[in-house]
Amino acid sequence: EIASQMHQIDSAVDYDEANNICHFCEKIAHVEKMLRDYEFYSRKHQSSSFLSESKTVRHRLYKEILRGCAGVKSPRDYGHVVRVCKLIMDHLTWQDEQCWRGGGRVEEDITDIFVDIAHLTGTVVKSPHERMYVLTMIHNNASRFFERRKKFEASSYATVDRARLIGAMRMAMGESELTEPFLRNFDKRKPKKRARGNTAMSFVEEMLKKNR
């Protein structure tokens, strides 16, 4: 089935040898449908989709699709590109949810996939505000694969380099005056202070408030 999907992708790809560019030639809608069919098939036969070889081929499939999407020039096809990107992220999330957290050494680095999606967003999403929305969605999807201090919280499926992704998001935003304020939203949050709970100090503070 995977080989069949690869052949379908190859048939929809046009390769420009002079510029070393690979792109889909007016068949992006067909590629979107093919990917949806492939994901349906793989979920139905999920027992074989978690093998190391299957993961490697799957991630290569995603990378080749995103490589082809980079050559889409017609604005009428931009919606297909965004939907293809979302479909890829949704399935990566689904794959991760099927794995036990902290279940062993992570072998797959899928940073390139999310970086490519961020770069595509900078090309096909023209409105800065819509672009920020899509980039936030990308970051939220990738965050489950970020490095964690506690191993049991880390993904057992794959890993994503947060710094590289933030760099790609910065490039996607470009020279917009919204870039820096937007990226500051993704700074690592400081740990929240513990709630006081039923302590002597909280009791005294509560009494002082009542007596004011």
BELPEZI-V692040 format. One record per helix or strand of 3 or more residues. SS is the DSSP state (hx for helix, st for strand). FROM is the first residue (numbers start at 1). TO is the last residue. If there is no record, write none. Layout:
ss: <SS	SS>
from: <FROM	FROM>
to: <TO	TO>
This chain:
ss: <hx	st	st	hx	hx	hx	hx	hx	hx	hx	hx	hx	hx>
from: <2	13	21	28	46	52	75	111	128	151	162	179	200>
to: <11	16	24	44	48	69	97	124	145	153	173	184	211>
